[in-house]
């Protein structure tokens, strides 16, 4: 995570704290760790399991 992006995220947190909350946000901003994609049988689970399911929003 670049210094600029971290500063931008911290600024956004402060805005959210001031706008919506009366207490500080305690979530830490950290760089992402290694990511492994799940096995194929986990991919698009809902589409495979619920082929006829349609959600209207």
Secondary structure, 3 states (H helix, E strand, C coil): CCHHHHHHHHHHHHHHHHHHCCCCCCCCCCCCCCCCCCCHHHCCHHHHHCCCCCCCC
